Amino acid sequence: PSEPVSFSTHFVCALVPVSEVSSHGMAFFVSHSTDFEGAQPSRYLGLFNANGSSSTRVLAVELDIAKAEDVLDISDNHVGVDVNSAVSVVAAPASYFSDKEGRKIDMKLVSGDPIQVWVDYEGTTLNVSLAPLGNQKPSRPLLSSTSINLTEIVQGRRMFVGFSGSTGSGVVNQYLLGWSFSKSMASLQK
């Protein structure tokens, strides 16, 4: 509890459409527990319910592919950061900054193409970046929040990290193709 929490993760995933109706997407999460009793499997990324997170504290980075008015989603193709609730504290349309072209390029999350996601946390700053497979990590993050206090979420000596998704009313196959996680900040220097 007295040590600052920091981590860096990089994963590759693909969201492959199977029908016209979409599921809700997937999320990388950090939690103090593996007890998600009360979470809705069909909505809220399988991590929350309509009232937030009743059984555990959660930080989630969502790749959201369904616009849900009740959680104030900005679109059906966005990335968001959630703290103890499916209502994002910060969100942006799925895109990445291309250093090669010097501009932002939009991405379709449900394309079937592999997507790289980087999540870096240090102090109270959380940065999220994405790019197509084969691209380097963009020099500018898609999302940045300087007010995430992970020690309030974890509140202990253990934290659990993983991935979650919800079924929704449609079908999208969600594939995790590779993942690295480090508590060392050395990978942030790349």
Residue frames as qw, qx, qy, qz and C-alpha x, y, z in Angstrom:
[[0.000, 0.880, 0.475, 0.000, 0.00, 0.00, 0.00],
 [0.265, -0.840, 0.079, 0.467, 2.85, 2.46, 0.63],
 [0.424, -0.191, 0.593, 0.657, 4.62, 1.66, -2.65],
 [0.435, 0.498, -0.124, -0.740, 3.53, 3.48, -5.80],
 [0.726, 0.245, 0.642, 0.016, 1.84, 1.20, -8.31],
 [0.298, 0.654, -0.376, -0.585, 3.03, 1.27, -11.91],
 [0.697, 0.091, 0.700, 0.126, 2.70, -1.07, -14.87],
 [0.304, 0.505, -0.448, -0.673, 2.97, -1.33, -18.61],
 [0.644, 0.161, 0.747, -0.033, 1.10, -3.76, -20.82],
 [0.305, 0.426, -0.508, -0.684, 0.95, -4.39, -24.54],
 [0.562, 0.155, 0.806, -0.106, -1.51, -6.76, -26.15],
 [0.217, 0.168, -0.614, -0.740, -2.75, -7.70, -29.59],
 [0.442, 0.305, 0.759, -0.367, -6.37, -8.60, -30.17],
 [0.128, -0.046, -0.634, -0.762, -8.83, -9.00, -33.03],
 [0.447, 0.325, 0.554, -0.623, -12.57, -8.39, -32.94],
 [0.006, 0.021, -0.819, -0.574, -14.10, -10.41, -35.76],
 [0.561, 0.118, 0.143, -0.807, -17.73, -9.73, -36.73],
 [0.177, 0.089, 0.976, 0.090, -20.00, -12.76, -37.10],
 [0.120, 0.687, 0.711, 0.088, -23.36, -11.00, -37.46],
 [0.119, 0.663, 0.197, 0.712, -24.68, -7.50, -38.16],
 [0.526, -0.799, -0.062, -0.285, -25.59, -7.05, -34.49],
 [0.421, 0.524, -0.568, 0.475, -22.56, -6.49, -32.31],
 [0.671, -0.467, -0.489, 0.303, -21.61, -7.55, -28.81],
 [0.246, -0.967, -0.067, 0.022, -20.22, -4.97, -26.37],
 [0.374, 0.775, -0.437, 0.262, -16.50, -5.50, -26.93],
 [0.849, -0.176, -0.374, 0.330, -13.73, -6.39, -24.55],
 [0.198, -0.924, 0.186, -0.268, -11.65, -4.83, -21.80],
 [0.584, 0.206, -0.581, 0.528, -8.26, -5.13, -20.13],
 [0.503, -0.773, -0.124, -0.366, -8.76, -4.79, -16.38],
 [0.321, 0.269, -0.674, 0.609, -6.91, -4.38, -13.09],
 [0.642, -0.562, -0.254, -0.455, -8.71, -5.38, -9.91],
 [0.232, -0.542, 0.664, -0.460, -8.11, -6.09, -6.24],
 [0.608, -0.037, 0.723, -0.326, -10.09, -9.34, -6.49],
 [0.106, 0.052, -0.848, -0.516, -11.26, -12.06, -8.86],
 [0.131, 0.460, 0.822, -0.308, -14.76, -11.98, -7.36],
 [0.134, -0.002, -0.329, -0.935, -17.08, -10.49, -9.98],
 [0.008, -0.469, -0.874, 0.127, -20.30, -11.72, -8.40],
 [0.134, 0.753, 0.395, -0.509, -23.11, -9.47, -9.50],
 [0.009, 0.447, -0.464, -0.765, -21.45, -8.48, -12.78],
 [0.744, 0.459, 0.259, -0.410, -23.70, -8.88, -15.81],
 [0.586, -0.139, 0.670, 0.434, -22.28, -11.32, -18.40],
 [0.467, 0.603, 0.576, 0.293, -24.41, -9.94, -21.24],
 [0.140, 0.926, 0.103, 0.334, -23.58, -6.24, -20.65],
 [0.332, -0.911, 0.227, -0.094, -21.09, -3.93, -18.98],
 [0.399, 0.644, -0.648, 0.078, -18.09, -5.89, -20.31],
 [0.835, -0.160, -0.525, 0.043, -18.79, -8.70, -17.83],
 [0.429, 0.137, -0.502, 0.738, -17.17, -6.57, -15.09],
 [0.149, -0.012, 0.318, -0.936, -19.96, -4.31, -13.86],
 [0.070, 0.558, 0.827, 0.019, -23.72, -4.14, -13.48],
 [0.057, 0.794, 0.382, 0.468, -26.17, -1.26, -13.85],
 [0.435, -0.898, -0.064, -0.010, -24.98, 0.16, -10.51],
 [0.076, 0.830, -0.547, 0.080, -21.26, -0.16, -11.27],
 [0.576, 0.226, -0.767, 0.169, -19.14, -2.76, -9.55],
 [0.675, -0.594, -0.025, -0.437, -20.89, -4.13, -6.48],
 [0.944, -0.320, -0.022, 0.084, -18.38, -6.78, -5.47],
 [0.758, -0.169, 0.126, 0.617, -14.96, -5.48, -6.46],
 [0.028, 0.870, -0.106, -0.480, -12.98, -2.37, -7.42],
 [0.748, 0.285, 0.473, 0.367, -11.93, -2.29, -11.08],
 [0.079, 0.691, -0.299, -0.654, -9.93, -0.20, -13.52],
 [0.705, 0.316, 0.613, 0.166, -10.79, -1.18, -17.10],
 [0.072, 0.465, -0.424, -0.774, -9.65, -0.07, -20.54],
 [0.645, 0.393, 0.616, -0.224, -12.53, -0.88, -22.86],
 [0.002, -0.116, 0.662, 0.740, -12.60, -1.49, -26.58],
 [0.393, 0.402, 0.621, -0.546, -16.30, -0.72, -26.88],
 [0.023, 0.005, 0.731, 0.682, -18.22, -1.65, -30.02],
 [0.154, -0.621, -0.736, -0.220, -21.80, -0.93, -28.92],
 [0.038, -0.344, 0.132, -0.929, -23.22, 2.46, -28.05],
 [0.379, -0.519, -0.752, 0.144, -25.13, 2.23, -24.77],
 [0.093, -0.717, -0.113, -0.681, -26.97, 5.41, -23.79],
 [0.692, -0.685, -0.196, -0.115, -27.30, 4.36, -20.12],
 [0.752, -0.416, 0.037, 0.510, -23.51, 4.46, -19.65],
 [0.080, 0.924, -0.065, -0.368, -23.03, 7.59, -21.78],
 [0.705, -0.004, 0.496, 0.507, -21.03, 5.87, -24.54],
 [0.061, 0.635, -0.195, -0.745, -19.74, 8.32, -27.14],
 [0.564, 0.431, -0.469, -0.525, -20.11, 5.91, -30.10],
 [0.976, -0.026, 0.161, -0.146, -20.16, 2.26, -31.16],
 [0.831, 0.349, -0.132, 0.411, -16.40, 2.37, -31.91],
 [0.068, -0.874, 0.260, -0.405, -14.47, 3.87, -29.01],
 [0.630, 0.041, -0.606, 0.484, -11.86, 3.29, -26.35],
 [0.393, -0.770, -0.025, -0.502, -12.66, 4.23, -22.77],
 [0.303, 0.204, -0.744, 0.559, -11.20, 4.13, -19.28],
 [0.630, -0.545, -0.351, -0.428, -13.62, 2.92, -16.60],
 [0.132, 0.269, -0.726, 0.619, -13.19, 3.11, -12.82],
 [0.151, 0.156, 0.833, -0.509, -15.66, 0.98, -10.81],
 [0.504, 0.567, 0.404, -0.511, -18.38, 1.60, -13.40],
 [0.596, 0.346, 0.590, 0.422, -19.09, 1.10, -17.10],
 [0.175, 0.974, 0.144, 0.012, -19.38, 4.89, -17.41],
 [0.742, 0.243, -0.064, 0.621, -16.00, 5.96, -18.80],
 [0.347, -0.771, -0.109, 0.523, -14.02, 8.68, -17.02],
 [0.085, 0.654, -0.409, -0.631, -12.36, 9.45, -20.36],
 [0.722, 0.307, 0.613, 0.090, -13.12, 8.13, -23.86],
 [0.127, 0.604, -0.394, -0.681, -12.17, 8.76, -27.49],
 [0.855, 0.432, -0.032, -0.287, -13.14, 7.39, -30.91],
 [0.864, -0.164, 0.369, 0.301, -10.86, 4.50, -31.91],
 [0.514, 0.837, -0.121, 0.142, -7.87, 6.00, -33.69],
 [0.778, -0.358, 0.067, 0.512, -4.11, 6.32, -33.52],
 [0.082, 0.924, -0.215, -0.306, -1.52, 8.97, -34.22],
 [0.890, 0.310, 0.118, 0.312, 0.63, 8.01, -37.20],
 [0.407, -0.708, 0.231, 0.529, 4.13, 9.36, -36.67],
 [0.499, 0.064, 0.616, 0.606, 4.91, 8.50, -40.29],
 [0.153, 0.632, 0.557, 0.517, 2.00, 10.55, -41.68],
 [0.149, 0.046, -0.273, 0.949, 1.93, 13.15, -38.88],
 [0.485, -0.199, -0.117, -0.844, -1.82, 12.84, -38.31],
 [0.516, -0.028, 0.719, -0.465, -4.54, 10.93, -36.50],
 [0.382, 0.090, -0.764, -0.512, -5.99, 7.93, -38.37],
 [0.734, -0.151, 0.225, -0.622, -9.37, 6.40, -37.51],
 [0.092, 0.182, -0.978, -0.039, -9.61, 2.67, -36.82],
 [0.761, -0.191, -0.247, -0.569, -12.56, 0.29, -36.93],
 [0.395, -0.425, 0.746, -0.325, -12.41, -1.96, -33.86],
 [0.757, 0.155, 0.609, -0.182, -14.68, -4.65, -35.36],
 [0.466, 0.679, -0.399, -0.405, -12.72, -5.20, -38.54],
 [0.998, 0.042, 0.030, 0.044, -11.20, -8.60, -37.90],
 [0.552, 0.630, -0.344, 0.425, -7.76, -6.99, -38.22],
 [0.697, -0.321, -0.413, 0.490, -5.26, -7.37, -35.35],
 [0.092, -0.902, 0.002, -0.423, -5.09, -4.29, -33.12],
 [0.573, 0.044, -0.514, 0.637, -2.22, -3.45, -30.78],
 [0.376, -0.850, -0.172, -0.325, -3.07, -1.79, -27.46],
 [0.486, 0.180, -0.505, 0.690, -0.62, -0.25, -24.99],
 [0.478, -0.809, -0.229, -0.254, -1.67, 0.69, -21.45],
 [0.533, 0.220, -0.434, 0.693, 0.92, 2.49, -19.31],
 [0.469, -0.820, -0.244, -0.219, 0.35, 3.62, -15.74],
 [0.580, 0.048, -0.391, 0.713, 2.71, 5.60, -13.50],
 [0.009, -0.005, 0.325, -0.946, 1.92, 7.82, -10.53],
 [0.415, 0.465, 0.591, -0.512, -1.67, 8.81, -11.29],
 [0.371, 0.553, -0.349, -0.659, -1.23, 8.99, -15.07],
 [0.679, 0.170, 0.713, 0.034, -2.78, 6.38, -17.33],
 [0.264, 0.539, -0.436, -0.671, -1.97, 6.46, -21.06],
 [0.728, 0.247, 0.638, -0.053, -3.69, 4.28, -23.66],
 [0.199, 0.560, -0.503, -0.628, -2.47, 3.92, -27.25],
 [0.790, 0.210, 0.575, -0.036, -3.52, 1.71, -30.14],
 [0.229, 0.615, -0.520, -0.546, -2.34, 0.99, -33.65],
 [0.919, 0.265, -0.154, -0.247, -2.71, -1.66, -36.33],
 [0.876, -0.271, 0.314, 0.245, -0.41, -4.67, -36.10],
 [0.724, 0.357, 0.187, 0.559, 2.95, -3.91, -37.68],
 [0.075, 0.855, -0.023, 0.512, 3.02, -0.28, -36.50],
 [0.411, 0.089, -0.574, 0.703, 5.23, 1.00, -33.72],
 [0.236, -0.668, -0.587, 0.392, 3.74, 2.45, -30.57],
 [0.188, 0.826, 0.240, 0.475, 2.51, 5.96, -31.43],
 [0.371, 0.167, -0.352, 0.843, 4.39, 8.88, -29.86],
 [0.333, -0.203, 0.169, -0.905, 1.04, 10.40, -28.77],
 [0.123, 0.187, 0.943, -0.245, -1.43, 8.35, -26.70],
 [0.196, -0.477, -0.653, -0.555, -5.07, 8.14, -27.73],
 [0.525, -0.760, -0.281, -0.260, -6.20, 8.65, -24.12],
 [0.429, 0.207, -0.534, 0.699, -4.43, 10.17, -21.15],
 [0.512, -0.758, -0.265, -0.306, -5.81, 10.66, -17.67],
 [0.317, 0.438, -0.544, 0.641, -3.81, 12.18, -14.84],
 [0.454, -0.396, 0.330, -0.726, -6.35, 11.47, -12.10],
 [0.885, -0.097, -0.413, -0.193, -6.42, 7.67, -11.82],
 [0.260, -0.608, 0.650, -0.375, -5.36, 6.56, -8.34],
 [0.725, 0.098, -0.662, -0.165, -4.74, 2.83, -8.68],
 [0.197, 0.125, -0.808, 0.541, -3.83, 2.44, -4.99],
 [0.481, 0.015, 0.350, -0.804, -7.45, 3.34, -4.15],
 [0.801, 0.171, -0.322, -0.475, -8.67, 0.64, -6.52],
 [0.663, 0.196, -0.710, 0.134, -6.23, -2.11, -5.53],
 [0.503, -0.653, 0.240, -0.513, -6.02, -1.24, -1.79],
 [0.903, -0.337, 0.264, -0.039, -3.70, -4.05, -0.86],
 [0.344, -0.579, 0.659, 0.335, -0.60, -5.98, -1.70],
 [0.439, 0.127, 0.830, 0.318, -2.17, -7.97, -4.55],
 [0.462, 0.505, -0.034, -0.728, -3.67, -6.97, -7.85],
 [0.622, 0.215, 0.740, 0.140, -5.17, -9.09, -10.58],
 [0.232, 0.521, -0.337, -0.750, -4.98, -8.27, -14.28],
 [0.427, 0.174, 0.872, 0.164, -6.80, -9.86, -17.16],
 [0.187, 0.012, -0.490, -0.851, -9.37, -9.53, -19.92],
 [0.308, 0.383, 0.772, -0.403, -13.14, -9.62, -19.95],
 [0.176, -0.030, -0.511, -0.841, -15.96, -9.23, -22.42],
 [0.485, 0.248, 0.590, -0.596, -19.73, -9.45, -22.59],
 [0.390, 0.240, 0.844, 0.281, -21.97, -11.28, -24.98],
 [0.247, 0.284, -0.114, -0.919, -24.50, -8.56, -25.83],
 [0.728, 0.359, 0.368, -0.452, -27.26, -9.40, -28.28],
 [0.727, 0.623, -0.248, -0.149, -25.01, -10.24, -31.21],
 [0.921, -0.199, 0.179, 0.283, -21.86, -12.19, -31.86],
 [0.328, 0.853, -0.393, 0.102, -18.32, -10.92, -32.28],
 [0.927, -0.108, -0.192, 0.305, -15.45, -13.32, -31.85],
 [0.160, -0.936, 0.287, -0.128, -12.83, -11.76, -29.57],
 [0.924, 0.111, -0.191, 0.312, -9.31, -13.09, -29.91],
 [0.352, -0.870, 0.324, 0.116, -6.38, -12.27, -27.67],
 [0.845, 0.490, -0.176, 0.124, -3.38, -12.92, -29.92],
 [0.658, 0.174, -0.388, 0.622, -0.53, -11.90, -27.62],
 [0.398, -0.877, -0.116, -0.245, 0.06, -10.15, -24.31],
 [0.585, 0.139, -0.461, 0.653, 2.91, -8.81, -22.21],
 [0.425, -0.856, -0.172, -0.241, 2.64, -7.25, -18.77],
 [0.614, 0.163, -0.402, 0.660, 5.34, -5.65, -16.67],
 [0.408, -0.850, -0.278, 0.181, 5.46, -3.88, -13.34],
 [0.544, -0.299, 0.171, 0.766, 8.79, -2.44, -14.53],
 [0.276, 0.873, 0.155, -0.371, 8.61, 0.99, -16.12],
 [0.364, -0.403, 0.587, 0.601, 11.61, 0.21, -18.36],
 [0.377, 0.381, 0.758, 0.371, 9.26, -0.70, -21.19],
 [0.127, 0.904, 0.349, -0.214, 7.78, 2.82, -21.07],
 [0.234, -0.711, 0.314, 0.585, 11.10, 4.25, -22.23],
 [0.489, 0.115, 0.719, 0.481, 10.82, 2.54, -25.65]]
